[in-house]
Amino acid sequence: MLSLSKHGVPYWRVPFDEPGADTAAGLLRNSTISAVNVSEVVAKLDDAGVPEYAVRRAVGGLLMEIVPFDTEQALQAGLLRTATRAEGLSLGDRACLGLAKRFGLSAVTADRAWARVQTGVPVTLLR
């Protein structure tokens, strides 16, 4: 559900029929996504009844690098818990922000709560 790009970090939680979806879709190419957030995408597709073969094809067709959730990412996401708890950010949210922080990029999201937390990661809202 996240992707990192040299132009920002789009957070891929916006359904494609919502405001900001066109912007998010345009940012996905040449991006990077955490394996944690790929898992969130897979879960949403599964919830929607998408067959496994189609889910695998969709993930395989992502035009972005999938970054394994390693020890450094786990540390980054965990260390963001205190700063993000009041706004209710999830592990997936923190994985996105942590990866953006690790690569020195900005986070792009449709979730306004991200802009209210002090993480040291620049946040750009899609809508």
Backbone as a chain_set.jsonl record, in Angstrom:
{"seq": "MLSLSKHGVPYWRVPFDEPGADTAAGLLRNSTISAVNVSEVVAKLDDAGVPEYAVRRAVGGLLMEIVPFDTEQALQAGLLRTATRAEGLSLGDRACLGLAKRFGLSAVTADRAWARVQTGVPVTLLR", "coords": {"N": [[0.802, -1.179, 0.0], [2.093, 1.087, -0.091], [4.338, 3.181, -1.823], [7.554, 4.072, -2.838], [9.161, 6.793, -4.325], [11.401, 8.679, -6.362], [10.234, 11.043, -6.626], [8.538, 11.24, -4.558], [6.527, 9.569, -2.053], [4.044, 7.696, -2.795], [1.146, 6.684, -1.181], [-0.515, 3.799, -1.445], [-3.327, 3.438, -0.848], [-5.542, 4.575, -1.718], [-8.537, 3.989, -3.247], [-9.152, 3.448, -6.73], [-11.304, 4.941, -7.622], [-11.584, 7.19, -6.164], [-11.056, 10.65, -5.145], [-7.854, 11.895, -5.978], [-6.81, 9.534, -6.854], [-5.906, 9.402, -9.537], [-3.577, 10.916, -9.411], [-2.1, 9.369, -7.591], [-1.85, 6.962, -9.041], [-0.255, 7.832, -11.155], [2.152, 8.189, -9.871], [3.132, 5.709, -9.264], [4.789, 4.308, -11.043], [8.192, 3.353, -11.463], [8.808, 3.209, -8.737], [9.184, 2.275, -5.254], [8.189, -0.241, -2.978], [7.271, -1.339, 0.255], [7.449, -4.676, 1.474], [5.625, -5.175, 3.493], [3.539, -3.435, 2.888], [2.811, -4.39, 0.408], [1.651, -6.744, 1.216], [-0.623, -5.679, 2.474], [-1.982, -4.665, 0.244], [-2.451, -7.044, -1.142], [-4.166, -8.281, 0.716], [-6.402, -6.535, 0.613], [-7.199, -6.935, -2.048], [-7.84, -9.64, -1.902], [-9.923, -9.49, -0.03], [-11.772, -8.274, -1.675], [-12.479, -10.324, -3.268], [-10.865, -11.063, -5.394], [-9.384, -13.442, -7.481], [-6.699, -15.705, -6.568], [-4.719, -16.172, -8.584], [-4.967, -13.849, -10.105], [-4.344, -11.905, -8.245], [-1.664, -12.546, -7.761], [-0.663, -12.011, -10.321], [-1.159, -9.27, -10.464], [0.506, -8.281, -8.421], [2.97, -9.192, -9.391], [3.086, -7.623, -11.631], [3.574, -5.097, -10.749], [5.085, -1.999, -11.188], [7.381, -1.44, -9.697], [9.984, -1.65, -7.248], [9.978, -4.185, -4.833], [10.626, -3.953, -1.519], [12.154, -5.911, 0.897], [10.935, -6.374, 4.246], [13.043, -5.644, 6.478], [15.381, -5.889, 9.283], [16.23, -3.247, 9.833], [14.117, -1.735, 8.761], [12.097, -2.67, 10.431], [12.949, -1.647, 12.87], [12.822, 1.14, 12.307], [10.038, 1.468, 11.807], [8.99, 0.628, 14.26], [10.1, 2.52, 15.996], [8.699, 4.742, 15.277], [6.281, 4.519, 16.468], [5.536, 5.83, 18.951], [5.396, 8.525, 18.146], [3.313, 8.438, 16.351], [1.116, 7.229, 17.449], [-1.101, 8.618, 18.676], [-2.546, 9.494, 16.481], [-3.353, 7.162, 15.406], [-1.919, 5.636, 13.496], [-1.115, 2.798, 11.545], [0.815, -0.315, 11.525], [1.476, -0.743, 8.844], [1.311, 1.885, 7.866], [3.383, 3.045, 9.327], [5.478, 1.52, 8.375], [5.644, 2.445, 5.77], [6.272, 5.183, 6.213], [8.675, 4.837, 7.604], [10.291, 3.623, 5.645], [10.374, 5.666, 3.777], [11.71, 7.561, 5.309], [14.149, 6.241, 5.666], [15.179, 6.269, 3.048], [15.278, 8.956, 2.572], [13.093, 10.328, 1.443], [9.894, 11.829, 0.533], [6.649, 11.289, 1.962], [3.704, 10.408, 0.34], [0.308, 10.593, 0.63], [-3.19, 9.808, 1.136], [-4.206, 10.052, 3.553], [-4.939, 12.234, 5.967], [-4.103, 12.279, 8.603], [-1.423, 11.645, 8.661], [-0.091, 14.0, 8.104], [-0.306, 15.351, 10.435], [1.402, 14.313, 12.296], [4.612, 14.289, 13.893], [7.26, 13.202, 12.421], [9.579, 13.622, 11.118], [9.591, 13.047, 8.495], [8.847, 14.305, 5.379], [5.521, 14.981, 4.313], [3.181, 14.654, 1.754], [-0.042, 15.415, 0.783], [-2.485, 13.681, -1.111], [-5.041, 14.542, -1.601]], "CA": [[0.0, 0.0, 0.0], [2.924, 2.262, -0.164], [5.412, 3.097, -2.791], [8.521, 5.155, -2.732], [9.583, 7.291, -5.619], [12.294, 9.833, -6.256], [9.361, 12.217, -6.627], [7.679, 11.172, -3.382], [6.122, 8.244, -1.617], [2.605, 7.59, -2.813], [0.574, 5.668, -0.322], [-1.441, 3.163, -2.352], [-4.527, 3.01, -0.156], [-6.658, 5.28, -2.343], [-9.194, 3.241, -4.32], [-8.982, 4.185, -7.967], [-12.453, 5.76, -7.958], [-11.629, 8.287, -5.203], [-10.21, 11.801, -5.472], [-6.431, 11.668, -5.739], [-6.395, 8.257, -7.429], [-5.121, 9.637, -10.752], [-2.247, 11.358, -8.971], [-1.421, 8.204, -7.007], [-1.518, 6.024, -10.11], [0.852, 8.399, -11.908], [3.38, 8.13, -9.09], [3.512, 4.337, -8.979], [5.867, 3.838, -11.92], [9.558, 3.622, -10.996], [8.73, 3.42, -7.304], [9.562, 1.174, -4.38], [7.131, -0.528, -2.018], [7.643, -2.271, 1.309], [6.739, -5.951, 1.448], [4.49, -5.045, 4.412], [2.462, -2.762, 2.194], [2.333, -5.311, -0.62], [0.745, -7.637, 1.936], [-1.888, -4.956, 2.652], [-2.63, -4.623, -1.069], [-2.936, -8.402, -1.387], [-5.317, -8.497, 1.597], [-7.539, -5.782, 0.074], [-7.648, -7.625, -3.254], [-8.476, -10.866, -1.44], [-11.212, -9.079, 0.537], [-12.665, -7.929, -2.783], [-12.804, -11.539, -4.004], [-10.009, -11.249, -6.561], [-8.775, -14.771, -7.415], [-5.272, -15.71, -6.247], [-3.885, -16.02, -9.775], [-5.025, -12.448, -10.515], [-3.585, -11.164, -7.231], [-0.239, -12.781, -8.055], [-0.347, -11.295, -11.553], [-1.136, -7.842, -10.142], [1.737, -8.009, -7.656], [4.091, -9.388, -10.322], [3.082, -6.55, -12.624], [3.872, -3.788, -10.155], [6.239, -1.36, -11.813], [8.169, -0.904, -8.601], [10.781, -2.613, -6.501], [9.427, -4.573, -3.54], [11.728, -3.977, -0.554], [11.86, -6.775, 2.041], [10.826, -5.728, 5.552], [14.218, -6.15, 7.187], [15.559, -5.44, 10.658], [16.286, -1.784, 9.876], [12.75, -1.238, 8.584], [11.355, -2.997, 11.651], [13.354, -0.65, 13.864], [12.271, 2.439, 11.916], [8.582, 1.45, 12.016], [8.743, 0.547, 15.693], [10.474, 3.783, 16.632], [7.698, 5.751, 14.918], [5.031, 4.22, 17.19], [5.189, 6.876, 19.914], [5.055, 9.76, 17.432], [2.123, 8.274, 15.507], [0.053, 6.523, 18.184], [-2.289, 9.462, 18.909], [-3.296, 9.598, 15.22], [-3.801, 5.826, 15.041], [-1.251, 5.069, 12.331], [-0.922, 1.352, 11.619], [2.139, -0.826, 11.188], [1.691, -0.464, 7.425], [1.588, 3.316, 7.747], [4.723, 3.29, 9.864], [6.431, 0.893, 7.453], [5.779, 3.395, 4.667], [7.013, 6.352, 6.696], [10.03, 4.411, 7.925], [11.023, 3.412, 4.404], [10.605, 7.001, 3.231], [12.765, 8.164, 6.133], [15.398, 5.526, 5.361], [15.68, 6.694, 1.743], [15.289, 10.414, 2.483], [12.05, 10.73, 0.513], [8.678, 12.319, 1.173], [5.518, 10.367, 1.934], [2.516, 10.938, -0.314], [-0.793, 9.804, 1.151], [-4.516, 10.423, 1.181], [-4.574, 10.059, 4.965], [-4.561, 13.523, 6.56], [-3.471, 12.072, 9.913], [0.026, 11.61, 8.488], [0.413, 15.374, 8.105], [-0.4, 15.873, 11.799], [2.403, 13.702, 13.169], [5.988, 14.779, 13.761], [8.121, 12.037, 12.209], [10.785, 13.987, 10.388], [9.394, 12.665, 7.102], [7.909, 15.208, 4.701], [4.289, 14.324, 3.87], [2.375, 15.35, 0.75], [-1.38, 14.838, 0.713], [-3.026, 13.511, -2.454], [-6.295, 15.271, -1.723]], "C": [[0.846, 1.245, 0.0], [3.836, 2.1, -1.344], [6.3, 4.296, -2.609], [8.973, 5.54, -4.123], [10.555, 8.428, -5.401], [11.494, 11.123, -6.218], [8.431, 12.221, -5.428], [7.312, 9.742, -3.062], [4.612, 8.15, -1.676], [2.146, 6.463, -1.916], [-0.601, 5.07, -1.066], [-2.646, 2.611, -1.608], [-5.749, 3.654, -0.805], [-7.275, 4.382, -3.406], [-9.208, 4.087, -5.59], [-10.204, 4.971, -8.404], [-12.593, 6.937, -7.0], [-10.774, 9.458, -5.674], [-8.758, 11.515, -5.103], [-5.915, 10.398, -6.381], [-5.546, 8.439, -8.681], [-3.702, 10.053, -10.405], [-1.462, 10.177, -8.433], [-0.973, 7.239, -8.099], [-0.327, 6.527, -10.922], [2.182, 8.329, -11.185], [3.909, 6.71, -8.885], [4.68, 3.83, -9.82], [7.22, 4.253, -11.352], [9.602, 3.92, -9.505], [9.183, 2.174, -6.564], [8.464, 0.988, -3.357], [7.653, -1.528, -0.988], [6.832, -3.553, 1.171], [5.539, -5.935, 2.393], [3.298, -4.445, 3.684], [1.948, -3.572, 1.017], [1.346, -6.284, 0.017], [-0.614, -6.982, 2.165], [-2.669, -4.894, 1.342], [-3.236, -5.991, -1.377], [-4.18, -8.682, -0.548], [-6.558, -7.774, 1.079], [-8.099, -6.454, -1.185], [-8.372, -8.917, -2.892], [-9.848, -10.565, -0.835], [-12.243, -8.803, -0.548], [-13.019, -9.146, -3.639], [-11.983, -11.768, -5.253], [-9.33, -12.617, -6.442], [-7.257, -14.693, -7.213], [-4.391, -15.509, -7.477], [-3.842, -14.557, -10.228], [-4.274, -11.562, -9.526], [-2.09, -11.312, -7.515], [0.194, -12.044, -9.313], [-0.237, -9.793, -11.282], [0.141, -7.476, -9.397], [2.958, -8.149, -8.557], [4.195, -8.283, -11.353], [3.351, -5.17, -12.053], [5.142, -3.231, -10.776], [7.091, -0.677, -10.751], [8.943, -2.022, -7.937], [10.086, -2.907, -5.174], [10.603, -4.762, -2.586], [11.348, -4.883, 0.612], [11.811, -5.968, 3.339], [11.918, -6.319, 6.433], [14.311, -5.57, 8.597], [15.573, -3.922, 10.758], [14.896, -1.179, 9.695], [11.907, -1.507, 9.823], [11.686, -1.99, 12.753], [12.737, 0.709, 13.559], [10.765, 2.498, 12.208], [8.252, 1.419, 13.505], [9.032, 1.845, 16.406], [9.515, 4.917, 16.297], [6.396, 5.581, 15.71], [4.615, 5.345, 18.132], [4.711, 8.141, 19.21], [3.734, 9.658, 16.692], [0.926, 7.664, 16.239], [-1.227, 7.345, 18.32], [-3.153, 9.583, 17.652], [-3.722, 8.232, 14.693], [-3.142, 5.219, 13.818], [-0.922, 3.596, 12.568], [0.531, 0.971, 11.363], [2.45, -0.541, 9.723], [2.014, 1.0, 7.17], [3.022, 3.616, 8.19], [5.797, 2.642, 9.002], [6.696, 1.819, 6.273], [6.626, 4.588, 5.09], [8.463, 6.002, 7.009], [10.884, 4.199, 6.692], [11.334, 4.746, 3.733], [11.739, 7.685, 3.994], [14.122, 7.554, 5.803], [16.021, 6.011, 4.06], [15.702, 8.203, 1.56], [14.269, 10.964, 1.505], [10.862, 11.31, 1.272], [7.581, 11.27, 1.034], [4.331, 11.068, 1.299], [1.366, 10.028, 0.067], [-2.112, 10.544, 1.014], [-4.985, 10.568, 2.627], [-4.046, 11.324, 5.647], [-3.878, 13.388, 7.92], [-1.949, 12.086, 9.803], [0.632, 13.007, 8.562], [0.406, 15.977, 9.512], [0.651, 15.287, 12.742], [3.791, 14.251, 12.87], [6.924, 13.581, 13.665], [9.455, 12.395, 11.577], [10.713, 13.604, 8.918], [8.438, 13.662, 6.466], [6.714, 14.422, 4.161], [3.574, 15.222, 2.879], [1.032, 14.649, 0.659], [-1.881, 14.794, -0.725], [-4.302, 14.306, -2.665], [-6.492, 16.119, -0.5]], "O": [[0.32, 2.354, 0.086], [4.074, 0.985, -1.808], [5.848, 5.39, -2.27], [9.143, 4.684, -4.992], [10.529, 9.075, -4.354], [12.008, 12.171, -5.827], [7.608, 13.128, -5.295], [7.749, 8.813, -3.741], [3.945, 8.49, -0.699], [2.74, 5.384, -1.922], [-1.593, 5.76, -1.301], [-2.952, 1.425, -1.729], [-6.88, 3.304, -0.468], [-6.603, 4.042, -4.38], [-9.269, 5.315, -5.518], [-10.168, 5.614, -9.453], [-13.617, 7.621, -7.017], [-9.877, 9.287, -6.5], [-8.476, 10.959, -4.042], [-4.703, 10.194, -6.452], [-4.57, 7.714, -8.875], [-2.742, 9.599, -11.027], [-0.293, 9.996, -8.774], [0.159, 6.756, -8.079], [0.52, 5.734, -11.332], [3.234, 8.403, -11.819], [5.02, 6.532, -8.385], [5.472, 3.011, -9.354], [7.377, 5.356, -10.83], [10.354, 4.789, -9.064], [9.519, 1.157, -7.17], [7.865, 1.967, -2.911], [8.39, -2.453, -1.329], [5.661, -3.515, 0.793], [4.54, -6.604, 2.131], [2.169, -4.905, 3.852], [0.777, -3.461, 0.656], [0.319, -6.609, -0.579], [-1.646, -7.646, 2.063], [-3.889, -5.055, 1.34], [-4.383, -6.09, -1.815], [-5.145, -9.259, -1.049], [-7.652, -8.337, 1.103], [-9.314, -6.534, -1.368], [-9.391, -9.255, -3.495], [-10.816, -11.282, -1.087], [-13.434, -9.061, -0.37], [-13.763, -9.03, -4.613], [-12.357, -12.585, -6.095], [-8.755, -12.92, -5.396], [-6.615, -13.732, -7.636], [-3.418, -14.756, -7.423], [-2.802, -14.078, -10.682], [-3.64, -10.583, -9.92], [-1.346, -10.331, -7.511], [1.301, -11.508, -9.366], [0.658, -9.124, -11.799], [0.782, -6.473, -9.71], [3.875, -7.329, -8.499], [5.274, -8.031, -11.891], [3.357, -4.182, -12.787], [6.154, -3.926, -10.872], [7.471, 0.487, -10.879], [8.592, -3.196, -8.055], [9.656, -1.989, -4.476], [11.466, -5.613, -2.806], [10.325, -4.654, 1.257], [12.553, -5.001, 3.507], [11.733, -7.366, 7.054], [13.419, -4.847, 9.041], [14.982, -3.365, 11.683], [14.534, -0.227, 10.386], [11.096, -0.671, 10.221], [10.799, -1.54, 13.479], [12.189, 1.357, 14.451], [10.282, 3.469, 12.789], [7.336, 2.107, 13.955], [8.301, 2.236, 17.316], [9.52, 5.949, 16.969], [5.506, 6.426, 15.619], [3.459, 5.769, 18.112], [3.732, 8.757, 19.63], [3.093, 10.675, 16.428], [-0.168, 7.599, 15.679], [-2.321, 6.825, 18.102], [-4.367, 9.757, 17.755], [-4.376, 8.145, 13.654], [-3.739, 4.367, 13.16], [-0.505, 3.207, 13.659], [1.364, 1.815, 11.03], [3.566, -0.14, 9.394], [2.882, 1.32, 6.358], [3.763, 4.337, 7.522], [6.91, 3.16, 8.908], [7.836, 1.96, 5.831], [7.581, 4.956, 4.406], [9.373, 6.778, 6.716], [12.065, 4.549, 6.682], [12.421, 4.937, 3.187], [12.616, 8.309, 3.396], [15.119, 8.265, 5.676], [17.24, 6.151, 3.965], [16.103, 8.687, 0.502], [14.534, 11.947, 0.813], [10.828, 11.286, 2.502], [7.588, 10.465, 0.102], [3.99, 12.19, 1.674], [1.436, 8.818, -0.149], [-2.141, 11.756, 0.801], [-6.042, 11.142, 2.888], [-2.843, 11.457, 5.874], [-3.152, 14.289, 8.34], [-1.262, 12.491, 10.741], [1.756, 13.17, 9.037], [1.044, 17.003, 9.749], [0.767, 15.735, 13.883], [4.098, 14.627, 11.738], [7.333, 13.013, 14.678], [10.359, 11.562, 11.509], [11.672, 13.814, 8.175], [7.327, 13.85, 6.961], [6.877, 13.33, 3.618], [3.382, 16.412, 3.132], [0.97, 13.433, 0.48], [-1.719, 15.758, -1.473], [-4.609, 14.702, -3.789], [-7.496, 16.824, -0.393]]}, "num_chains": 1, "name": "protein.A"}
